[in-house]
């Protein structure tokens, strides 16, 4: 069964189209109009082997990046949920570490139907306030929270050995999240035809 999905979401602030192949090769085509986020989603898709396309057709970036960043998280979460369907056969749980220089990103996910985010950042006061796109660590939290609630997963991300460089911290976190989701979405050969829940459903 192909685990692919397409999605289009329109609001007064944004218009976003996206498609995914869970069982891909890590090819991506990302155009969010937020350069740093483009780069992070490319890394996320590549290391997780997800084929991902996402384009922001309309945004209110003349105000700030808040709505666009948040709505991309919403779309990505809904896209994964749609592609995974009934969650049949998935391992459900995934965890991964991704180091970058002195920084270590850790992500643990449970695709349980319950959306919840825990984000822990060591020495938050060390991090540069923002980059040229206006991106900050607070926007990382908004993105991840939107994603977690819309895929329906408990997501725990921790950034250790925090760098003063925002880019380094984000890269470690996005790579770790991609690797953890790759593991969680793989088919469990012991139960390929079963939903991994004692309730029999994940919704």
N, C-alpha and C positions, 0 to 999 in steps of 0.2 A: 504494500500500500504506500503510495506516495504521500509524504508528509510535507505538503506545500500549501501556501496560502497567499492570497492577495487581499489588500485592504485599502480603503480610501476613507479618510475622515475629514469632514469639513466642520468648522466652527466659525464664529464671527472673527476670531483672531487668526486662525491658521487653516491651511488646506494641505493635507499630507497624503501621499500615496506610498505604498510599500508592498514588497513581496519577499517571500522567504522559501527556501528549500532547506529543511532541517538536515537532510542527508546529502549535503552538498560538498564542495571542495574548498570553501573559503573565499569564493569570489564575491566582490562587493562593488556597488556603485552607489555612493552616498553623496547627497547634496542637501545639507540642512541649512546652508547659509551661515553656519557657525563653524568656522574653520577647525577649531580645536575638537569640536564634537564629531565632525566628519572623520578626522584622524582616529579618534577613539573607537568609533563604530567600525571603521575599517579593520582595526586591530582586533576588536571583539569578534567580528565575523571570521577573519582569517584564522585565528588560533582555535576557534571553535569548529571550523569547517562548515559553517553555515553560509549558504549563498544568500546574500541579502542585498536588496535594492530599496532605497528610501529617498524620497524627494519631497522637499518642502516647496509647494507650489505658491503658497501665499503665507505671509507672516507679518506681524506687527513689530518688526525689529527696530523700527524708528522710535518705539517707546523703550523697549529693552528686550532681553532674550528670554524673559521668564516664561511667557506662554509657549513659545516655540520649543524650548528645552523640555518643558513639562509635557506638552502634547506629543513630542517624539517618544517620550517614555511610555505614554498611554498607548500610542499606535504600536510600538514594538511589543509591548505586553500582550495586547489583543491579537497581534499577528501570530505570536508564538502559540497562544491558546487555541486559535483557530487551526493552525497547522497540526497541532498535537491531537486535536479532536477529543476522543474519549479517553485519551492517555493510555490506551491499551499497550501493554508490554514494556512501557518505559521503566527505567530503573528508579526514577522519581527523585532520588537523592544524588547530590554531586558536591564535591569539594575540591578546591585547588588552591595552590600558591603560585604567585608570579613575582619573582624578584626583579628589581631594576636598580642597579647601583646599590645604595644603602637602604633602599626602600623595599618593603615586602607587602604585596597585596595578597589578601586571603579572602576567599569567597566560599560560602556554604549555602546550598539551596535545597529546598524541599518543595517540589511541585505538588502541593497538597490541596489546592483549592482555596487555601487561606492566605491572603495577601498580607505580608507584614515585612517591614524593613528594620534592620538594626545596622547602623553605620557607626563604626568606631574609628576615630582618627587620632593617632598619638600626636601630641605636641602641636595641636591645631594652630596655635599662635605663631608657629614658625613659618607657615605657608604664605607665600606671596598673595596679596589680596585678590588680584585678578590678572588675567592676561589681556591681550589686545582685543579679544572678542567680548570682554566683559565677563568671562567665565570665572566662577569661584567654586570653592568646595561646597558652599551652600547649594549651588546649582547641581552639583553631583548628587547631593541628597535628594533634591526635588525630582531629578531624573530617575534615580533608583526607586524612590517611593512610588512614583507613577507606574514604573515598570512592574514592580512587585505586586501591586494591587491589581493590575490588569491581566497579568499572566496567571495570577492566583498562586503565588509561591511565597514561602517564607525565605527571605534573602538576608543573609548575614555577611556583611563586608567589613573587613578591618584593614586599615593601612598602618603598618608598623614602620619604625625607622623613618618617620616622615621627613621628606625632603623640603627644602625651602622653595624648590621649583614645583609649581602647580602641575606642569606637564608630567613630570616624573611620577607624582602621586596618582594622577588620573590614569596614566598608562598601566601602572601596576594593578590598579583596581579593575579596569576594564578587561585586561587580559585574564585576570583571575576569574572574573565573572563569566567570561566566555568559556574558559576551560571547565568550570564547574557545571555550566549549563550543558556543555557537550556531554559530560558524563551523565548528568541527570536525564537527558533525553535519549540516550542509547537504549536499544532494545535489550531487555534482560533475557538471555537464552534459556534460563530456567523457567520463565513464565512469559513467553512471547505473546500469548493470547489473553492474558489477564490484566485487569486494571490493578495497579499496585496499592490497594487499600483494603482493609478488612471490611469496609462498608460496601465494597463492590463498585463504588463510583468515586470519581473526583470531579467536583463541580464548583 
